[in-house]
Amino acid sequence: MRLVSTLMALLLVFAVIPTTWANSGSAALDVKHEVKDGKHIVTATIPGATQADGEWTLKGQTDIETKKESQSPSVTFELPASLTEKGGVLELTVTFKGKVDNGTEDKELSGNVSVNLDKSKPGNDNDKGNDEQNVTNEDQKGNGDEQPGDVPGNYDIKVHQDLTDEGAILFKAEIENAKDVKGKWEFTIDGLDPVTSKDGTAVFEDLYQEGEYTLHVKFTGTVDGKEVTLEKDHDFTIPGMKITYTTENGKHVIKAELTYAKEAQGIWYIGVGHQEDEEIITETMSEPDYKGTSFTYTLDKLEPGTYDVVAMFIGEVDGAPMGTINTISIEVKDGGKTVVLPPKDGDGKDAKKPPIMPVKKGKEMINKAKKGGKLPVTATDYPMGTLFGGLMLLIGLALLKFRTVRG
């Protein structure tokens, strides 16, 4: 189904619509402090944003107020040397006022950070990174009761699930309550090659089929100066898509439903294309924050012929960013009778399934696209290079055209 591989690229376009800052009622900046070469550096970032145009302000209680104009979603401030000489702890607030990701209304975001000005003074050995990475001797001693190999304090592995820009699942592991972590991380999923890293991140590029999975994480190294071995299992699911076709009162009813999902919030798309001319003839799209694990599209009439039906969802499933897609073929006969066709040769049980991919970015393609355009024709299999290459611009054109008609 050539139409299917075309529409799969649309996942990337949908992915960025429900961004973190856009849906939050109390949006906040991510503000961090670090010491580099004896200088105090404060970095503020708008989480989830790719563009920003506005004014940034760094302000302390009485000691400092600095403003910057920037078109970046992240800015850096260097604190003046006069503050370092005073020492002590400084509470700083960074605010942003302006437009985010080509929005039409100004947003006002803020974030706070505590800065220990004594950390850059001679003898404090603080040019190693940010405040959270600095460990005192008392921190490293623990409570004095640990035996070799024990875990000092209430340490536990926490796993975060995210997405790469290319749409692969990214895992980030950290040790809660730890200040200094050095060692080797091992990530294992049955049936896939294991991944090792030093920074606690792992990407599984071949992980895209729907189902239930368990990620086993193992850390071997030192935590706050003590040798330890920690292990943790992280259960997660990759949702799939089931499409059903029925007729009700002479109308065509297409229902798309997520599998392996308890809760979902995001955007749904259902498109119908005629196989003969390989062009989408009708489509619908939900609101960006639609809640529910299913979505239905009702059509009044379809002319006789053979059609591909494509359904996709992109958003959050059970709290994790995720996307999925599926397709069926239907034939409308003379007189209005419609049947669901069996899979074509090569698309049966032994065939490679379409990638069930989580996706993250693609809004930059929409921003560059112009009105008009026609969906391209692609191959029947689903190479990743095709999906994330030149098709994106053309799909962006089609989406904008659809939105214009819909509005």
Secondary structure as the mmCIF struct_conf table of DSSP 4:
data_model
#
loop_
_struct_conf.conf_type_id
_struct_conf.id
_struct_conf.beg_label_comp_id
_struct_conf.beg_label_asym_id
_struct_conf.beg_label_seq_id
_struct_conf.end_label_comp_id
_struct_conf.end_label_asym_id
_struct_conf.end_label_seq_id
HELX_RH_AL_P HELX_RH_AL_P1 ARG A 2 MET A 8
TURN_TY1_P TURN_TY1_P1 ALA A 9 ALA A 9
HELX_RH_AL_P HELX_RH_AL_P2 LEU A 10 ALA A 15
TURN_TY1_P TURN_TY1_P2 VAL A 16 PRO A 18
HELX_RH_AL_P HELX_RH_AL_P3 THR A 20 ASN A 23
BEND BEND1 GLY A 25 SER A 26
STRN STRN1 ALA A 28 ALA A 28
STRN STRN2 ASP A 30 LYS A 36
TURN_TY1_P TURN_TY1_P3 ASP A 37 GLY A 38
STRN STRN3 LYS A 39 THR A 45
TURN_TY1_P TURN_TY1_P4 PRO A 47 GLY A 48
BEND BEND2 THR A 50 THR A 50
STRN STRN4 ALA A 52 LYS A 59
BEND BEND3 GLN A 61 ASP A 63
STRN STRN5 GLU A 65 SER A 70
BEND BEND4 GLN A 71 PRO A 73
STRN STRN6 SER A 74 GLU A 78
HELX_RH_AL_P HELX_RH_AL_P4 ALA A 81 LYS A 86
BEND BEND5 GLY A 88 GLY A 88
STRN STRN7 VAL A 89 VAL A 100
TURN_TY1_P TURN_TY1_P5 ASP A 101 ASN A 102
BEND BEND6 THR A 104 GLU A 105
STRN STRN8 LYS A 107 ASN A 116
HELX_RH_3T_P HELX_RH_3T_P1 LEU A 117 SER A 120
BEND BEND7 LYS A 121 LYS A 121
TURN_TY1_P TURN_TY1_P6 PRO A 122 GLY A 123
BEND BEND8 ASN A 124 ASN A 124
TURN_TY1_P TURN_TY1_P7 ASP A 127 LYS A 128
BEND BEND9 GLY A 129 GLY A 129
STRN STRN9 ASN A 130 ASN A 130
HELX_RH_3T_P HELX_RH_3T_P2 ASP A 131 GLN A 133
HELX_RH_AL_P HELX_RH_AL_P5 ASN A 137 LYS A 141
TURN_TY1_P TURN_TY1_P8 GLY A 142 ASN A 143
BEND BEND10 GLY A 144 GLY A 144
HELX_LH_PP_P HELX_LH_PP_P1 GLU A 146 GLN A 147
TURN_TY1_P TURN_TY1_P9 PRO A 148 PRO A 148
STRN STRN10 GLY A 149 GLY A 149
HELX_LH_PP_P HELX_LH_PP_P2 ASP A 150 PRO A 152
BEND BEND11 GLY A 153 ASN A 154
STRN STRN11 ASP A 156 LEU A 163
TURN_TY1_P TURN_TY1_P10 ASP A 165 GLU A 166
BEND BEND12 GLY A 167 GLY A 167
STRN STRN12 ILE A 169 GLU A 176
TURN_TY1_P TURN_TY1_P11 ASN A 177 ASN A 177
BEND BEND13 LYS A 179 LYS A 179
STRN STRN13 VAL A 181 THR A 188
TURN_TY1_P TURN_TY1_P12 ASP A 190 GLY A 191
BEND BEND14 LEU A 192 LEU A 192
STRN STRN14 VAL A 195 SER A 197
BEND BEND15 LYS A 198 GLY A 200
STRN STRN15 THR A 201 PHE A 204
TURN_TY1_P TURN_TY1_P13 GLU A 205 ASP A 206
BEND BEND16 GLN A 209 GLU A 210
STRN STRN16 GLY A 211 VAL A 223
TURN_TY1_P TURN_TY1_P14 ASP A 224 GLY A 225
STRN STRN17 LYS A 226 ILE A 238
STRN STRN18 GLY A 240 GLU A 248
TURN_TY1_P TURN_TY1_P15 ASN A 249 GLY A 250
STRN STRN19 LYS A 251 THR A 259
BEND BEND17 TYR A 260 TYR A 260
BEND BEND18 LYS A 262 LYS A 262
STRN STRN20 ALA A 264 HIS A 274
TURN_TY1_P TURN_TY1_P16 GLN A 275 GLU A 278
STRN STRN21 GLU A 279 MET A 285
TURN_TY1_P TURN_TY1_P17 PRO A 288 ASP A 289
STRN STRN22 TYR A 290 LYS A 291
BEND BEND19 GLY A 292 THR A 293
STRN STRN23 SER A 294 LEU A 299
BEND BEND20 ASP A 300 ASP A 300
BEND BEND21 PRO A 304 PRO A 304
STRN STRN24 GLY A 305 VAL A 317
TURN_TY1_P TURN_TY1_P18 ASP A 318 GLY A 319
STRN STRN25 ALA A 320 VAL A 332
HELX_LH_PP_P HELX_LH_PP_P3 LYS A 333 LYS A 333
TURN_TY1_P TURN_TY1_P19 ASP A 334 GLY A 335
BEND BEND22 GLY A 336 GLY A 336
STRN STRN26 THR A 338 VAL A 340
HELX_LH_PP_P HELX_LH_PP_P4 LEU A 341 LYS A 344
TURN_TY1_P TURN_TY1_P20 ASP A 345 GLY A 346
BEND BEND23 ASP A 347 GLY A 348
TURN_TY1_P TURN_TY1_P21 LYS A 349 ASP A 350
BEND BEND24 ALA A 351 ALA A 351
HELX_LH_PP_P HELX_LH_PP_P5 LYS A 352 PRO A 355
HELX_RH_AL_P HELX_RH_AL_P6 LYS A 363 LYS A 368
BEND BEND25 LYS A 371 LYS A 371
BEND BEND26 THR A 380 ASP A 381
HELX_RH_AL_P HELX_RH_AL_P7 MET A 384 LEU A 387
TURN_TY1_P TURN_TY1_P22 PHE A 388 GLY A 390
HELX_RH_AL_P HELX_RH_AL_P8 LEU A 391 ARG A 406
#
